Amino acid sequence: MQNMDVQQLRNKLEQRKGQLSHLQQTIASTGADLRDLKRKLRKYEQAREIIREVGIKTQQQLQYHISDITSLALNAVFPDPYTLEVEFVQRRNKTECDLYFARDGNRVDPITASGGGAVDVAAFALRIAAWSMQRPHSRNTIILDEPLRFLSADLQEYASQMIKELSQKLGIQFIIITHNDVLTSYADKVFRVSISKGKSQVNE
């Protein structure tokens, strides 16, 4: 009876040894997995920081590019122009872009606090800025239907000159449909379209 008890104790001891060995192996494996996860976490954090820095630099380049082209266009047309300020903000875990007109250190909402002519010129310039940032560029022809229609008549000639300069500097061909003869002042070629007896006639 006593020998049986000793044998049972030995068997339990061997079981415990086996369980201990298994636990030690599990702990070692878990430790290795933990070290591997920590290395991956550091790499993810480094990658996230790189992406963040690239994002900031990209935003800065966009701010400069959009603001520069639009402000140049406004300056070419208006005697006391606004400048366009671009600000990237985080809303609802997304990056959004706010646009402001600025003058003398004051910001205004372009839509509600400025004239329609300034918005027209800014919208035109933003379209050009968006095209210029495409990689690769789409075809360098932009068709505009009655652009700058809210711009006052005394500024239309300046707008025509501004479009001409942008065309030459950026290599863009503008095809403009307009009833405004002044806006075509600096055009390379003008086609006049008239309707006679229900048919369109085109004349140079």
Backbone as CSV, one residue per row, in Angstrom:
resi,resn,N_x,N_y,N_z,CA_x,CA_y,CA_z,C_x,C_y,C_z
1,MET,0.827,-1.198,0.000,0.000,0.000,0.000,0.865,1.253,0.000
2,GLN,1.893,1.208,0.823,2.787,2.351,0.924,3.564,2.535,-0.373
3,ASN,3.981,1.389,-0.990,4.700,1.463,-2.262,3.821,2.096,-3.355
4,MET,2.504,1.746,-3.290,1.572,2.322,-4.272,1.463,3.825,-4.101
5,ASP,1.421,4.279,-2.864,1.341,5.713,-2.608,2.580,6.429,-3.126
6,VAL,3.741,5.804,-2.920,4.980,6.406,-3.404,4.978,6.477,-4.929
7,GLN,4.488,5.419,-5.582,4.434,5.398,-7.044,3.484,6.469,-7.589
8,GLN,2.346,6.615,-6.894,1.387,7.643,-7.305,1.985,9.047,-7.179
9,LEU,2.721,9.243,-6.092,3.370,10.535,-5.900,4.412,10.790,-6.990
10,ARG,5.142,9.721,-7.360,6.132,9.866,-8.425,5.458,10.218,-9.758
11,ASN,4.318,9.524,-9.997,3.589,9.802,-11.246,3.097,11.248,-11.282
12,LYS,2.553,11.703,-10.145,2.076,13.091,-10.075,3.225,14.065,-10.240
13,LEU,4.372,13.700,-9.632,5.542,14.557,-9.756,5.980,14.668,-11.211
14,GLU,5.957,13.525,-11.920,6.334,13.548,-13.338,5.343,14.383,-14.147
15,GLN,4.052,14.254,-13.779,3.033,15.069,-14.452,3.287,16.558,-14.229
16,ARG,3.596,16.897,-12.985,3.866,18.287,-12.659,5.097,18.800,-13.398
17,LYS,6.116,17.914,-13.500,7.315,18.298,-14.252,6.968,18.572,-15.715
18,GLY,6.127,17.684,-16.257,5.706,17.864,-17.646,4.924,19.170,-17.823
19,GLN,4.024,19.422,-16.856,3.248,20.664,-16.917,4.153,21.882,-16.775
20,LEU,5.135,21.794,-15.865,6.076,22.890,-15.671,6.888,23.154,-16.937
21,SER,7.344,22.061,-17.567,8.118,22.200,-18.797,7.273,22.852,-19.891
22,HIS,6.000,22.422,-19.955,5.109,22.991,-20.961,4.877,24.487,-20.699
23,LEU,4.681,24.833,-19.424,4.487,26.241,-19.072,5.734,27.065,-19.386
24,GLN,6.895,26.520,-19.109,8.136,27.236,-19.396,8.291,27.487,-20.896
25,GLN,7.947,26.453,-21.691,8.003,26.612,-23.144,6.997,27.675,-23.625
26,THR,5.786,27.649,-23.005,4.762,28.629,-23.377,5.210,30.036,-23.027
27,ILE,5.809,30.177,-21.839,6.301,31.483,-21.407,7.398,31.977,-22.344
28,ALA,8.304,31.086,-22.719,9.395,31.460,-23.624,8.839,31.871,-24.985
29,SER,7.847,31.075,-25.479,7.246,31.395,-26.776,6.487,32.720,-26.723
30,THR,5.761,32.912,-25.596,5.014,34.165,-25.439,5.961,35.353,-25.346
31,GLY,7.078,35.159,-24.643,8.072,36.230,-24.538,8.639,36.595,-25.902
32,ALA,8.916,35.568,-26.724,9.436,35.822,-28.064,8.386,36.549,-28.910
33,ASP,7.121,36.103,-28.788,6.041,36.786,-29.527,5.898,38.233,-29.072
34,LEU,6.019,38.462,-27.765,5.895,39.809,-27.230,7.017,40.700,-27.755
35,ARG,8.234,40.175,-27.778,9.362,40.952,-28.303,9.155,41.267,-29.790
36,ASP,8.625,40.290,-30.531,8.359,40.489,-31.950,7.285,41.562,-32.156
37,LEU,6.236,41.502,-31.314,5.165,42.496,-31.415,5.678,43.893,-31.071
38,LYS,6.566,43.983,-30.089,7.135,45.272,-29.724,7.965,45.842,-30.875
39,ARG,8.741,44.960,-31.552,9.524,45.420,-32.699,8.588,45.928,-33.807
40,LYS,7.514,45.168,-34.064,6.554,45.585,-35.093,5.878,46.898,-34.716
41,LEU,5.559,47.041,-33.421,4.927,48.270,-32.960,5.835,49.461,-33.188
42,ARG,7.133,49.296,-32.884,8.075,50.393,-33.112,8.145,50.755,-34.604
43,LYS,8.122,49.712,-35.461,8.160,49.968,-36.901,6.889,50.680,-37.357
44,TYR,5.725,50.245,-36.837,4.469,50.906,-37.177,4.474,52.368,-36.730
45,GLU,5.002,52.602,-35.516,5.064,53.980,-35.011,5.992,54.837,-35.870
46,GLN,7.122,54.240,-36.292,8.042,54.968,-37.167,7.391,55.263,-38.515
47,ALA,6.680,54.247,-39.050,6.001,54.444,-40.331,4.912,55.509,-40.212
48,ARG,4.180,55.480,-39.100,3.121,56.475,-38.890,3.711,57.874,-38.803
49,GLU,4.867,58.007,-38.163,5.517,59.307,-38.040,6.000,59.795,-39.406
50,ILE,6.523,58.865,-40.208,6.958,59.233,-41.557,5.772,59.704,-42.382
51,ILE,4.648,58.961,-42.290,3.434,59.342,-43.027,2.941,60.700,-42.556
52,ARG,2.999,60.938,-41.240,2.561,62.225,-40.698,3.424,63.360,-41.242
53,GLU,4.750,63.143,-41.261,5.653,64.186,-41.755,5.435,64.433,-43.243
54,VAL,5.247,63.345,-44.007,4.976,63.497,-45.442,3.671,64.251,-45.654
55,GLY,2.660,63.920,-44.829,1.374,64.597,-44.926,1.500,66.090,-44.657
56,ILE,2.272,66.439,-43.631,2.469,67.853,-43.300,3.179,68.579,-44.443
57,LYS,4.235,67.961,-44.988,4.969,68.600,-46.085,4.090,68.728,-47.329
58,THR,3.272,67.697,-47.582,2.357,67.762,-48.730,1.351,68.888,-48.545
59,GLN,0.809,69.008,-47.343,-0.136,70.085,-47.066,0.525,71.452,-47.240
60,GLN,1.758,71.567,-46.774,2.467,72.842,-46.915,2.672,73.188,-48.391
61,GLN,3.031,72.180,-49.199,3.216,72.419,-50.621,1.895,72.802,-51.286
62,LEU,0.817,72.107,-50.885,-0.495,72.442,-51.434,-0.904,73.854,-51.034
63,GLN,-0.665,74.198,-49.754,-0.987,75.540,-49.291,-0.277,76.584,-50.131
64,TYR,1.012,76.377,-50.340,1.790,77.348,-51.108,1.301,77.403,-52.545
65,HIS,1.122,76.237,-53.164,0.772,76.174,-54.578,-0.597,76.803,-54.832
66,ILE,-1.595,76.381,-54.056,-2.957,76.893,-54.255,-3.007,78.384,-53.940
67,SER,-2.443,78.759,-52.804,-2.475,80.161,-52.395,-1.717,81.040,-53.369
68,ASP,-0.575,80.571,-53.854,0.267,81.369,-54.734,-0.435,81.657,-56.058
69,ILE,-0.934,80.622,-56.719,-1.580,80.818,-58.023,-2.824,81.685,-57.892
70,THR,-3.633,81.413,-56.864,-4.880,82.169,-56.709,-4.605,83.622,-56.339
71,SER,-3.660,83.836,-55.453,-3.330,85.214,-55.061,-2.752,85.996,-56.233
72,LEU,-1.955,85.335,-57.079,-1.410,85.997,-58.264,-2.532,86.404,-59.216
73,ALA,-3.518,85.514,-59.380,-4.647,85.826,-60.265,-5.447,87.007,-59.722
74,LEU,-5.714,86.992,-58.414,-6.452,88.102,-57.808,-5.685,89.412,-57.940
75,ASN,-4.375,89.330,-57.752,-3.531,90.524,-57.832,-3.477,91.082,-59.253
76,ALA,-3.603,90.189,-60.239,-3.545,90.625,-61.636,-4.812,91.350,-62.060
77,VAL,-5.916,91.112,-61.350,-7.200,91.657,-61.781,-7.645,92.851,-60.938
78,PHE,-7.419,92.778,-59.620,-7.987,93.786,-58.720,-6.941,94.794,-58.254
79,PRO,-7.326,96.057,-58.123,-6.382,97.074,-57.645,-6.041,96.913,-56.164
80,ASP,-6.969,96.423,-55.366,-6.730,96.196,-53.931,-7.144,94.760,-53.610
81,PRO,-6.335,93.799,-54.039,-6.798,92.412,-54.036,-6.743,91.747,-52.670
82,TYR,-7.588,90.738,-52.530,-7.437,89.792,-51.435,-6.283,88.860,-51.764
83,THR,-5.761,88.193,-50.731,-4.925,87.016,-50.943,-5.729,85.815,-50.462
84,LEU,-5.424,84.666,-51.010,-6.122,83.452,-50.591,-5.276,82.717,-49.560
85,GLU,-5.872,82.393,-48.423,-5.184,81.611,-47.397,-5.826,80.228,-47.320
86,VAL,-4.973,79.223,-47.221,-5.405,77.835,-47.179,-5.037,77.256,-45.825
87,GLU,-5.985,76.625,-45.175,-5.732,76.044,-43.853,-6.305,74.629,-43.800
88,PHE,-5.462,73.669,-43.418,-5.911,72.287,-43.267,-6.263,72.037,-41.808
89,VAL,-7.450,71.484,-41.570,-7.924,71.239,-40.208,-8.464,69.812,-40.111
90,GLN,-8.444,69.288,-38.871,-8.969,67.954,-38.609,-10.398,68.062,-38.094
91,ARG,-11.317,67.427,-38.813,-12.713,67.365,-38.380,-13.223,65.942,-38.574
92,ARG,-13.823,65.406,-37.535,-14.394,64.054,-37.602,-13.360,63.048,-38.121
93,ASN,-12.126,63.176,-37.604,-11.023,62.286,-37.957,-10.662,62.348,-39.443
94,LYS,-10.998,63.449,-40.087,-10.645,63.648,-41.486,-9.986,65.017,-41.644
95,THR,-9.068,65.079,-42.611,-8.420,66.355,-42.900,-9.263,67.112,-43.918
96,GLU,-9.648,68.326,-43.567,-10.433,69.164,-44.463,-9.670,70.460,-44.740
97,CYS,-10.007,71.082,-45.861,-9.305,72.289,-46.287,-10.249,73.485,-46.210
98,ASP,-9.859,74.508,-45.458,-10.633,75.747,-45.374,-9.941,76.826,-46.207
99,LEU,-10.735,77.578,-46.961,-10.204,78.659,-47.780,-10.732,79.992,-47.263
100,TYR,-9.834,80.970,-47.175,-10.223,82.300,-46.703,-9.637,83.356,-47.630
101,PHE,-10.361,84.453,-47.774,-9.773,85.650,-48.347,-9.188,86.462,-47.197
102,ALA,-8.020,87.051,-47.435,-7.377,87.855,-46.394,-6.943,89.192,-46.976
103,ARG,-7.099,90.230,-46.147,-6.646,91.564,-46.526,-6.376,92.351,-45.246
104,ASP,-5.193,92.962,-45.172,-4.824,93.764,-44.002,-4.927,92.972,-42.703
105,GLY,-4.562,91.691,-42.763,-4.563,90.859,-41.566,-5.916,90.330,-41.152
106,ASN,-6.958,90.629,-41.921,-8.305,90.158,-41.598,-8.747,89.083,-42.588
107,ARG,-9.389,88.051,-42.047,-9.914,86.978,-42.887,-11.409,87.157,-43.105
108,VAL,-11.858,86.800,-44.318,-13.287,86.826,-44.591,-13.659,85.545,-45.327
109,ASP,-14.920,85.177,-45.198,-15.437,84.032,-45.930,-15.605,84.436,-47.389
110,PRO,-14.959,83.733,-48.324,-15.042,84.145,-49.732,-16.468,84.201,-50.276
111,ILE,-17.319,83.308,-49.827,-18.660,83.215,-50.400,-19.573,84.316,-49.882
112,THR,-19.515,84.566,-48.576,-20.502,85.473,-47.976,-20.000,86.894,-47.775
113,ALA,-18.699,87.103,-47.778,-18.187,88.414,-47.379,-17.397,89.127,-48.470
114,SER,-17.407,88.597,-49.693,-16.677,89.254,-50.768,-17.565,89.310,-51.998
115,GLY,-17.180,90.137,-52.955,-17.972,90.260,-54.169,-17.890,89.025,-55.039
116,GLY,-18.896,88.868,-55.900,-18.925,87.714,-56.782,-17.760,87.682,-57.747
117,GLY,-17.256,88.867,-58.135,-16.128,88.904,-59.053,-14.880,88.278,-58.465
118,ALA,-14.608,88.547,-57.189,-13.436,87.960,-56.532,-13.570,86.444,-56.436
119,VAL,-14.776,85.977,-56.139,-15.011,84.532,-56.068,-14.823,83.902,-57.444
120,ASP,-15.301,84.589,-58.484,-15.132,84.088,-59.846,-13.656,83.903,-60.200
121,VAL,-12.862,84.924,-59.911,-11.433,84.864,-60.232,-10.748,83.770,-59.412
122,ALA,-11.089,83.679,-58.114,-10.485,82.655,-57.253,-10.867,81.259,-57.726
123,ALA,-12.140,81.061,-58.099,-12.590,79.750,-58.569,-11.859,79.366,-59.855
124,PHE,-11.688,80.330,-60.730,-10.932,80.094,-61.967,-9.496,79.679,-61.645
125,ALA,-8.848,80.423,-60.755,-7.454,80.127,-60.403,-7.324,78.781,-59.700
126,LEU,-8.289,78.438,-58.861,-8.256,77.138,-58.171,-8.354,75.990,-59.169
127,ARG,-9.152,76.197,-60.185,-9.257,75.165,-61.224,-7.917,74.972,-61.922
128,ILE,-7.238,76.074,-62.205,-5.923,75.994,-62.840,-4.912,75.332,-61.900
129,ALA,-4.965,75.693,-60.615,-4.047,75.095,-59.636,-4.278,73.595,-59.545
130,ALA,-5.541,73.165,-59.535,-5.853,71.738,-59.467,-5.314,71.010,-60.697
131,TRP,-5.479,71.633,-61.868,-4.959,71.017,-63.094,-3.428,70.897,-63.035
132,SER,-2.774,71.939,-62.557,-1.305,71.954,-62.562,-0.713,70.928,-61.604
133,MET,-1.505,70.470,-60.604,-0.998,69.488,-59.639,-1.247,68.053,-60.079
134,GLN,-1.953,67.852,-61.179,-2.194,66.502,-61.663,-0.886,65.874,-62.136
135,ARG,-0.688,64.613,-61.790,0.473,63.867,-62.254,0.024,62.485,-62.716
136,PRO,0.078,62.207,-64.008,0.471,63.127,-65.085,-0.658,64.105,-65.394
137,HIS,-0.320,65.168,-66.124,-1.330,66.149,-66.510,-2.338,65.523,-67.468
138,SER,-3.568,65.971,-67.345,-4.528,65.662,-68.391,-4.210,66.562,-69.589
139,ARG,-4.983,66.467,-70.646,-4.717,67.303,-71.816,-4.738,68.778,-71.422
140,ASN,-3.831,69.534,-72.004,-3.657,70.929,-71.582,-4.642,71.861,-72.286
141,THR,-5.880,71.445,-72.364,-6.951,72.275,-72.921,-8.074,72.369,-71.894
142,ILE,-8.452,73.583,-71.537,-9.527,73.797,-70.568,-10.611,74.642,-71.232
143,ILE,-11.831,74.141,-71.186,-12.973,74.831,-71.785,-13.748,75.547,-70.686
144,LEU,-14.002,76.826,-70.888,-14.696,77.651,-69.898,-15.944,78.260,-70.529
145,ASP,-17.069,78.070,-69.879,-18.336,78.617,-70.371,-18.723,79.831,-69.526
146,GLU,-18.694,80.994,-70.137,-19.012,82.252,-69.460,-18.240,82.419,-68.141
147,PRO,-16.911,82.326,-68.176,-16.144,82.510,-66.938,-16.172,83.972,-66.496
148,LEU,-15.981,84.185,-65.231,-15.829,85.537,-64.677,-17.016,86.442,-65.001
149,ARG,-18.200,85.860,-65.080,-19.379,86.655,-65.468,-19.812,87.637,-64.384
150,PHE,-19.364,87.415,-63.132,-19.722,88.348,-62.064,-18.676,89.444,-61.870
151,LEU,-17.642,89.396,-62.669,-16.588,90.406,-62.564,-17.065,91.691,-63.238
152,SER,-16.825,92.829,-62.592,-17.314,94.103,-63.129,-16.655,94.395,-64.471
153,ALA,-17.372,95.150,-65.305,-16.944,95.389,-66.681,-15.582,96.071,-66.757
154,ASP,-15.278,96.968,-65.814,-14.016,97.705,-65.874,-12.802,96.829,-65.572
155,LEU,-13.046,95.603,-65.078,-11.935,94.704,-64.748,-11.797,93.547,-65.734
156,GLN,-12.706,93.461,-66.688,-12.704,92.337,-67.622,-11.434,92.293,-68.472
157,GLU,-10.928,93.454,-68.862,-9.712,93.461,-69.685,-8.516,92.929,-68.901
158,TYR,-8.433,93.283,-67.611,-7.356,92.738,-66.773,-7.477,91.223,-66.659
159,ALA,-8.707,90.748,-66.569,-8.928,89.307,-66.488,-8.477,88.625,-67.776
160,SER,-8.758,89.247,-68.913,-8.336,88.684,-70.195,-6.815,88.583,-70.266
161,GLN,-6.145,89.621,-69.786,-4.683,89.614,-69.775,-4.156,88.537,-68.831
162,MET,-4.803,88.381,-67.680,-4.399,87.357,-66.716,-4.531,85.960,-67.326
163,ILE,-5.615,85.696,-68.034,-5.805,84.388,-68.677,-4.722,84.155,-69.728
164,LYS,-4.406,85.185,-70.485,-3.353,85.074,-71.493,-2.013,84.722,-70.851
165,GLU,-1.661,85.391,-69.770,-0.378,85.133,-69.103,-0.322,83.722,-68.535
166,LEU,-1.426,83.273,-67.928,-1.460,81.903,-67.405,-1.317,80.889,-68.535
167,SER,-1.949,81.170,-69.658,-1.846,80.281,-70.811,-0.399,80.134,-71.263
168,GLN,0.311,81.259,-71.313,1.699,81.227,-71.770,2.625,80.581,-70.745
169,LYS,2.434,80.893,-69.469,3.337,80.385,-68.432,3.143,78.894,-68.172
170,LEU,1.893,78.426,-68.209,1.603,77.039,-67.864,1.387,76.148,-69.079
171,GLY,1.379,76.737,-70.264,1.186,75.934,-71.470,-0.214,75.363,-71.592
172,ILE,-1.220,76.145,-71.196,-2.606,75.703,-71.259,-3.313,76.432,-72.397
173,GLN,-4.114,75.686,-73.137,-4.972,76.315,-74.138,-6.362,76.496,-73.532
174,PHE,-6.817,77.738,-73.486,-8.153,78.035,-72.987,-9.098,78.238,-74.160
175,ILE,-10.200,77.530,-74.130,-11.284,77.760,-75.079,-12.429,78.368,-74.281
176,ILE,-12.734,79.617,-74.565,-13.698,80.369,-73.757,-14.939,80.672,-74.577
177,ILE,-16.078,80.352,-74.008,-17.358,80.699,-74.613,-17.922,81.878,-73.829
178,THR,-18.117,83.006,-74.493,-18.557,84.199,-73.776,-19.297,85.158,-74.697
179,HIS,-20.177,85.947,-74.111,-20.828,87.048,-74.811,-20.076,88.361,-74.597
180,ASN,-19.035,88.300,-73.787,-18.310,89.506,-73.389,-17.118,89.725,-74.306
181,ASP,-17.211,90.743,-75.171,-16.122,91.020,-76.109,-14.839,91.430,-75.400
182,VAL,-14.955,92.121,-74.262,-13.763,92.611,-73.560,-12.929,91.448,-73.035
183,LEU,-13.586,90.374,-72.621,-12.867,89.221,-72.083,-12.017,88.537,-73.150
184,THR,-12.279,88.813,-74.413,-11.483,88.227,-75.502,-10.397,89.182,-75.986
185,SER,-10.144,90.249,-75.248,-9.185,91.273,-75.690,-7.810,90.690,-76.004
186,TYR,-7.359,89.731,-75.213,-6.018,89.167,-75.386,-6.052,87.768,-75.988
187,ALA,-7.154,87.393,-76.572,-7.265,86.063,-77.175,-6.413,85.965,-78.432
188,ASP,-5.856,84.789,-78.690,-5.089,84.573,-79.919,-6.006,84.577,-81.145
189,LYS,-7.184,84.043,-80.964,-8.126,83.969,-82.082,-9.541,84.024,-81.533
190,VAL,-10.415,84.735,-82.243,-11.808,84.862,-81.816,-12.715,84.382,-82.944
191,PHE,-13.643,83.496,-82.608,-14.655,83.035,-83.550,-16.005,83.569,-83.085
192,ARG,-16.709,84.187,-83.985,-18.030,84.723,-83.654,-19.092,83.777,-84.207
193,VAL,-20.009,83.403,-83.338,-21.060,82.458,-83.714,-22.395,83.198,-83.738
194,SER,-23.082,83.102,-84.839,-24.410,83.708,-84.955,-25.393,82.641,-85.446
195,ILE,-26.661,82.906,-85.227,-27.700,81.969,-85.661,-28.563,82.646,-86.712
196,SER,-28.675,82.014,-87.842,-29.514,82.522,-88.925,-30.413,81.393,-89.430
197,LYS,-31.715,81.643,-89.361,-32.704,80.652,-89.786,-32.491,79.294,-89.108
198,GLY,-32.179,79.383,-87.796,-32.042,78.157,-86.999,-30.714,77.443,-87.181
199,LYS,-29.777,78.027,-87.937,-28.477,77.397,-88.151,-27.385,78.288,-87.593
200,SER,-26.407,77.661,-86.982,-25.267,78.395,-86.425,-24.251,78.678,-87.526
201,GLN,-23.745,79.886,-87.515,-22.704,80.280,-88.458,-21.493,80.766,-87.694
202,VAL,-20.320,80.302,-88.076,-19.068,80.642,-87.382,-18.218,81.501,-88.305
203,ASN,-17.801,82.646,-87.787,-16.947,83.546,-88.551,-15.772,83.979,-87.697
204,GLU,-14.613,84.168,-88.335,-13.436,84.660,-87.617,-13.509,86.183,-87.496
